[in-house]
Amino acid sequence: MKFSIEKTALSKALNIVSKGIMARGAIPIYSGIYVEASNDGLIIKTTDLEISIKTIVSANVESLGKTIVPGKLFLDIIKSLPNGAVTFEQNNNQANVLTTGAVFNLHTMSADDFPEFPATATEKTVSIESQMFSQAVNRVVKAVSKDETRAILNGVCLTVKPEETSFVATDSFRLSLYSIKTASQQSMNLIIPGAVIEEVSRLALENSDTLTIGEAKNQIIFSFGNTSFISRKIEGNYPDYNKIIPDTSLTSTKIKTKDFLEAIKRVSILAAEHTAIRIKIEDNVLTAFANTQDVGEATASLDCEQQGEAIEIGFNHQYILDGLSSVSAETCEFDTQTPGKPGVLKEADEKTSFIYLMMPVNLN
C-alpha cells in the first residue's frame, strides 16, 4: 500500500475519527486507526465498541492496501509534521511515514483483525442544518446528568415531530428544553449519549452544512459530509418532563440577560460550592445575595420589569449561571411561583424557544 496526501487534509480526517480510539484498551487493535487506500480514496476508521467512526478523504493512491496504525502515536506524528505532502508506504507489518526532512517507521497490525463497520441501514432518518443542531446541543447539554446509576439521564432526548424538533436534558435538579419549528416528514424519538451528541455537533459544524440522523435498532447513525458516526442509543423511556414545567407563575420578571448573568457571576465569587444564591424580586428590582460563613458576603442589584408578587428564592449558583449563559436573547423572562417550586428562565422567537427549569434551594 502506498499513498500521498496533504498533511492538513490528513489531520482533519484524523481529528474526526480520533474520538473512536479506545483509551488504555486491553485489546491493542481498538486503540489503533484503520487506514485503507482504496479506489474511492483514503478510508479511515476507529471504534471503541461504543462508537464507530468512518471518514473518506481524497488522496493520491499509488497502490491499494489496508493496515492498522497505533492510534495516539500516529496522531502525534502527523500533528508534528510541517504543512505539505505526506507519503505513507506499507510493507508487511511496517509502515513508513515520509515528509520533507522527516521519516517515521511504525510497527502496524493486521487490518483483518479490525471489526466490521456496523451496518448503516436505517429505519428512519431526519436531516437538520449543522449550525441549528449545534446551537440546540449547546443550549441543553450542560443539564445532562453525570450520575451513571441513572443511565436514561446521561443523554439528550431528541424528539422529531412533523411541526417541531426538541432537545431535552435533565439531571433531575434542572432541565433544559430547546425547541425548533420544523417541517419534517418523519417522527423520531431518541436518547443520545451526552458525550456523543456534543462531539457530533462539533464535528458536523466543522465539516458539513447538513447532518442526517438515522435510527437502526439499537444504534444511531450520524452522517455528515463523507463521515459516518455510529453510536449505541440509550434504551428506555425518558421522563415526562412536560408534567414539571409550570404553565403559570406568581412572579414574572423581564430582565436584561447580560446584566443578570454578570450580577450572578459577581456574587458567586462569595458562594461556596454548595451555597445557594438568594434572589429577591421586589418593586422592579432584582437583588442577588451570597453569604459563605467565615468568608464573606456579596450583593448585586439591577432593575427589572416585575409582574406579580414579591418573592425571595434560592438556587444553586452554578445551575443559574449555566442557564443564563445558554440564553441568547438580549432580554429573558424569569418566572417563579413560590420559594419551594421551580424557577424558569425563558426565551422565544418566531422559530425557536428555550426553557431552563431549576429546582430551588431551601433558604432556611
C-alpha positions as CSV (number, residue, x, y, z in Angstrom):
1,M,0.0,0.0,0.0
2,K,1.2,3.5,-0.9
3,F,-0.5,6.9,-0.9
4,S,0.3,10.6,-0.7
5,I,-1.9,13.2,0.9
6,E,-1.7,16.8,2.1
7,K,-0.9,17.0,5.8
8,T,-3.8,19.4,6.5
9,A,-6.3,17.0,4.9
10,L,-5.0,14.0,6.8
11,S,-5.0,15.9,10.1
12,K,-8.6,16.9,9.5
13,A,-9.7,13.3,8.8
14,L,-7.8,12.0,11.9
15,N,-9.4,14.7,14.1
16,I,-12.8,13.3,13.0
17,V,-12.1,9.7,13.9
18,S,-9.9,10.3,17.0
19,K,-12.8,10.1,19.4
20,G,-13.3,6.5,18.4
21,I,-9.9,5.4,19.6
22,M,-10.2,3.3,22.8
23,A,-8.1,4.8,25.6
24,R,-6.0,2.3,27.5
25,G,-7.8,-0.6,25.9
26,A,-7.0,-4.2,26.8
27,I,-7.2,-5.1,23.2
28,P,-4.5,-3.2,21.2
29,I,-6.4,-3.2,17.9
30,Y,-9.1,-0.9,19.4
31,S,-6.5,1.7,20.2
32,G,-5.4,1.7,16.6
33,I,-6.6,3.5,13.5
34,Y,-7.7,1.6,10.4
35,V,-6.2,3.0,7.2
36,E,-7.2,1.7,3.8
37,A,-6.0,3.0,0.4
38,S,-8.9,2.3,-2.0
39,N,-10.2,3.3,-5.4
40,D,-12.5,5.7,-3.6
41,G,-9.8,7.4,-1.7
42,L,-8.4,7.0,1.8
43,I,-10.8,5.3,4.2
44,I,-10.0,5.9,7.9
45,K,-11.9,4.1,10.7
46,T,-11.9,3.7,14.5
47,T,-14.0,2.0,17.1
48,D,-14.1,1.6,20.9
49,L,-17.1,-0.8,20.7
50,E,-19.4,2.0,21.9
51,I,-18.9,4.3,19.0
52,S,-17.6,3.7,15.4
53,I,-16.4,6.4,13.1
54,K,-15.5,6.3,9.4
55,T,-14.5,9.0,7.1
56,I,-13.2,9.1,3.5
57,V,-10.7,11.7,2.3
58,S,-9.2,12.2,-1.2
59,A,-5.6,11.0,-1.6
60,N,-3.2,10.1,-4.4
61,V,-3.3,6.3,-4.1
62,E,-0.4,4.5,-5.9
63,S,-1.2,1.0,-4.6
64,L,-4.1,-0.4,-2.7
65,G,-4.0,-1.9,0.8
66,K,-5.0,-1.7,4.4
67,T,-3.5,-1.7,7.8
68,I,-3.8,-0.7,11.5
69,V,-1.5,2.0,12.8
70,P,-1.0,2.9,16.5
71,G,-3.7,5.5,17.1
72,K,-2.3,8.1,19.5
73,L,1.2,7.7,18.1
74,F,0.0,8.3,14.5
75,L,-2.0,11.3,15.6
76,D,1.1,12.8,17.3
77,I,3.3,12.2,14.3
78,I,1.0,13.8,11.8
79,K,0.3,16.7,14.1
80,S,4.1,17.3,14.4
81,L,4.7,17.5,10.7
82,P,5.0,20.7,8.7
83,N,2.4,21.5,6.1
84,G,2.9,19.8,2.7
85,A,2.7,16.3,1.2
86,V,2.9,13.2,3.4
87,T,3.7,9.8,1.9
88,F,2.6,6.6,3.6
89,E,4.0,3.3,2.5
90,Q,3.1,-0.1,4.0
91,N,5.2,-3.3,3.7
92,N,4.2,-6.3,5.7
93,N,3.9,-5.2,9.3
94,Q,5.9,-2.0,8.8
95,A,4.8,1.4,7.6
96,N,6.9,4.4,6.6
97,V,5.6,8.0,7.0
98,L,7.7,10.4,5.0
99,T,7.7,14.2,4.6
100,T,10.3,16.9,3.9
101,G,13.1,16.4,6.4
102,A,11.5,13.6,8.4
103,V,10.9,9.8,8.2
104,F,9.0,7.7,10.7
105,N,8.9,3.9,10.8
106,L,6.0,2.3,12.6
107,H,5.0,-1.2,13.6
108,T,1.5,-2.0,12.4
109,M,-1.2,-4.6,12.9
110,S,-3.2,-6.7,10.5
111,A,-6.4,-4.9,9.3
112,D,-8.1,-8.3,9.0
113,D,-8.5,-8.3,12.8
114,F,-10.3,-5.0,12.8
115,P,-14.1,-5.4,13.4
116,E,-16.5,-4.9,10.5
117,F,-18.0,-1.4,10.4
118,P,-21.6,-1.6,11.7
119,A,-24.3,-1.8,9.1
120,T,-25.9,1.6,8.4
121,A,-29.4,0.5,7.1
122,T,-31.8,2.9,8.8
123,E,-35.4,2.6,9.7
124,K,-35.9,6.4,10.0
125,T,-33.8,9.4,9.0
126,V,-34.1,13.1,9.5
127,S,-31.9,15.9,8.3
128,I,-31.1,19.2,10.1
129,E,-28.8,22.1,9.5
130,S,-25.5,21.6,11.3
131,Q,-25.5,25.1,12.7
132,M,-29.0,24.7,14.1
133,F,-28.2,21.3,15.6
134,S,-25.0,22.6,17.2
135,Q,-26.9,25.6,18.7
136,A,-29.5,23.3,20.1
137,V,-27.0,20.9,21.7
138,N,-25.0,23.7,23.2
139,R,-28.2,25.0,24.9
140,V,-29.1,21.8,26.6
141,V,-26.0,19.6,27.1
142,K,-24.9,21.2,30.4
143,A,-28.0,19.7,32.1
144,V,-27.1,16.1,31.1
145,S,-26.7,14.0,34.3
146,K,-23.2,12.7,35.2
147,D,-24.8,10.1,37.6
148,E,-24.1,6.7,35.8
149,T,-26.6,4.9,38.0
150,R,-29.4,6.7,36.1
151,A,-28.4,5.9,32.5
152,I,-31.5,7.3,31.0
153,L,-30.5,10.8,32.2
154,N,-27.0,10.5,30.7
155,G,-28.3,11.5,27.3
156,V,-30.1,14.2,25.4
157,C,-33.7,13.3,24.4
158,L,-34.2,14.2,20.7
159,T,-37.9,14.3,19.6
160,V,-38.7,14.9,16.0
161,K,-42.3,15.7,15.1
162,P,-43.8,17.0,11.8
163,E,-44.0,20.5,13.2
164,E,-41.3,20.7,15.8
165,T,-37.9,19.2,16.8
166,S,-37.0,19.4,20.5
167,F,-33.8,18.7,22.5
168,V,-34.2,17.9,26.3
169,A,-31.7,17.2,29.0
170,T,-32.1,16.9,32.8
171,D,-30.2,15.8,35.8
172,S,-33.3,15.9,38.0
173,F,-32.2,19.2,39.6
174,R,-32.5,21.3,36.4
175,L,-33.9,20.8,32.9
176,S,-33.1,22.4,29.6
177,L,-35.6,22.3,26.7
178,Y,-34.8,23.8,23.3
179,S,-37.4,23.5,20.5
180,I,-37.2,24.4,16.8
181,K,-40.1,24.8,14.5
182,T,-39.5,22.4,11.6
183,A,-41.4,20.8,8.8
184,S,-40.4,17.1,8.9
185,Q,-41.8,14.1,7.1
186,Q,-40.6,11.8,9.8
187,S,-41.2,11.3,13.5
188,M,-38.5,10.1,15.8
189,N,-37.6,9.8,19.5
190,L,-34.0,9.0,20.5
191,I,-32.0,9.3,23.7
192,I,-28.4,10.1,22.5
193,P,-25.5,9.8,24.9
194,G,-24.4,13.3,26.1
195,A,-20.8,13.0,25.1
196,V,-21.7,11.6,21.7
197,I,-24.2,14.3,20.8
198,E,-21.7,17.0,21.9
199,E,-18.9,15.6,19.8
200,V,-21.2,15.0,16.7
201,S,-22.4,18.6,16.9
202,R,-18.9,19.9,16.9
203,L,-17.7,17.7,14.0
204,A,-20.8,18.3,11.9
205,L,-20.5,22.0,12.3
206,E,-16.8,22.0,11.2
207,N,-17.3,19.6,8.3
208,S,-20.7,19.9,6.7
209,D,-23.7,22.2,6.3
210,T,-26.2,19.4,7.0
211,L,-26.4,16.5,9.4
212,T,-28.5,13.4,8.8
213,I,-29.6,11.3,11.8
214,G,-30.8,7.8,11.3
215,E,-32.2,5.2,13.7
216,A,-31.4,1.4,13.3
217,K,-32.5,-1.0,16.1
218,N,-30.2,-0.1,19.0
219,Q,-28.0,2.3,17.0
220,I,-27.9,5.9,15.9
221,I,-26.2,6.8,12.7
222,F,-25.0,10.3,12.1
223,S,-23.9,11.2,8.6
224,F,-22.2,14.5,7.5
225,G,-20.0,15.1,4.5
226,N,-18.0,11.9,3.9
227,T,-18.3,10.8,7.5
228,S,-20.4,8.2,9.3
229,F,-20.5,8.3,13.1
230,I,-22.4,5.4,14.8
231,S,-23.3,5.2,18.5
232,R,-25.4,3.0,20.6
233,K,-28.6,4.7,21.7
234,I,-29.7,4.8,25.3
235,E,-32.7,2.4,25.8
236,G,-35.6,3.3,28.0
237,N,-38.4,5.8,28.4
238,Y,-37.3,9.4,29.1
239,P,-39.2,11.1,32.0
240,D,-42.3,13.0,31.0
241,Y,-40.8,16.5,31.5
242,N,-43.9,18.4,30.4
243,K,-45.5,17.5,33.7
244,I,-43.0,19.5,35.7
245,I,-42.8,22.6,33.5
246,P,-45.1,25.2,35.2
247,D,-47.7,26.8,32.9
248,T,-48.4,29.7,35.3
249,S,-46.3,32.0,37.6
250,L,-47.0,34.2,40.5
251,T,-44.0,36.4,39.6
252,S,-42.8,37.1,36.0
253,T,-39.7,39.2,35.6
254,K,-38.2,40.5,32.4
255,I,-34.6,41.4,32.7
256,K,-31.5,42.0,30.5
257,T,-29.8,38.7,30.2
258,K,-26.2,40.0,30.2
259,D,-26.8,42.2,33.3
260,F,-28.5,39.2,35.2
261,L,-25.6,36.9,34.3
262,E,-22.9,39.4,35.4
263,A,-24.7,40.0,38.7
264,I,-24.8,36.3,39.4
265,K,-21.2,35.9,38.4
266,R,-20.2,38.7,40.9
267,V,-22.0,37.4,43.9
268,S,-20.9,33.8,43.1
269,I,-17.4,34.7,44.0
270,L,-18.5,34.7,47.6
271,A,-20.6,31.5,47.2
272,A,-19.1,28.2,48.3
273,E,-19.7,25.1,46.2
274,H,-23.0,24.2,47.7
275,T,-24.0,27.7,48.9
276,A,-27.3,29.0,47.4
277,I,-27.6,32.3,45.7
278,R,-30.5,34.2,47.3
279,I,-32.6,36.2,44.8
280,K,-35.1,38.8,45.9
281,I,-37.5,40.4,43.5
282,E,-39.4,43.4,44.8
283,D,-40.5,46.8,43.4
284,N,-39.0,46.2,40.0
285,V,-35.5,45.5,41.5
286,L,-33.8,42.1,41.4
287,T,-31.2,41.6,44.2
288,A,-28.8,38.6,44.2
289,F,-27.1,37.8,47.5
290,A,-24.4,35.2,48.6
291,N,-23.1,34.5,52.0
292,T,-20.4,32.0,53.0
293,Q,-19.7,31.6,56.7
294,D,-16.3,32.7,57.8
295,V,-15.6,34.0,54.2
296,G,-17.9,37.0,53.5
297,E,-20.9,38.1,51.6
298,A,-21.8,39.9,48.3
299,T,-24.8,41.7,47.0
300,A,-25.7,42.9,43.4
301,S,-28.9,44.7,42.4
302,L,-30.4,45.6,39.0
303,D,-33.6,47.0,37.5
304,C,-36.2,44.6,36.1
305,E,-39.8,44.6,34.9
306,Q,-41.7,42.8,37.5
307,Q,-45.3,41.5,37.2
308,G,-46.9,39.8,40.2
309,E,-45.9,39.3,43.8
310,A,-42.6,40.0,45.5
311,I,-40.5,36.8,46.1
312,E,-37.3,35.6,47.7
313,I,-35.9,32.3,46.4
314,G,-32.6,30.4,46.4
315,F,-30.8,28.5,43.6
316,N,-27.5,26.6,43.2
317,H,-25.3,29.3,41.8
318,Q,-23.7,27.1,39.1
319,Y,-27.1,26.0,37.8
320,I,-28.4,29.5,37.4
321,L,-25.1,30.5,35.7
322,D,-25.4,27.6,33.3
323,G,-29.0,28.6,32.5
324,L,-28.2,32.3,31.9
325,S,-25.2,31.5,29.7
326,S,-27.4,29.4,27.5
327,V,-29.8,32.3,26.8
328,S,-29.0,34.1,23.6
329,A,-31.7,36.8,23.7
330,E,-30.9,40.3,24.9
331,T,-33.8,40.1,27.4
332,C,-35.0,36.9,29.1
333,E,-38.1,36.1,31.2
334,F,-37.6,34.7,34.7
335,D,-40.7,33.1,36.2
336,T,-41.2,31.9,39.7
337,Q,-44.1,30.6,41.8
338,T,-43.2,30.1,45.4
339,P,-39.8,29.6,47.2
340,G,-40.4,25.9,47.2
341,K,-41.2,25.5,43.5
342,P,-39.0,25.6,40.4
343,G,-37.8,28.8,38.8
344,V,-37.9,29.0,35.0
345,L,-35.8,31.0,32.5
346,K,-37.4,31.5,29.1
347,E,-36.7,33.0,25.7
348,A,-38.6,32.6,22.4
349,D,-38.7,34.0,18.9
350,E,-40.6,33.0,15.7
351,K,-38.6,29.8,15.1
352,T,-37.2,28.7,18.4
353,S,-37.9,28.5,22.2
354,F,-35.8,27.8,25.2
355,I,-36.9,26.8,28.7
356,Y,-34.5,26.3,31.6
357,L,-36.0,25.0,34.8
358,M,-34.2,25.0,38.1
359,M,-35.2,23.4,41.4
360,P,-34.9,25.8,44.3
361,V,-32.7,25.5,47.3
362,N,-34.2,25.8,50.8
363,L,-33.0,29.1,52.2
364,N,-33.6,28.0,55.8
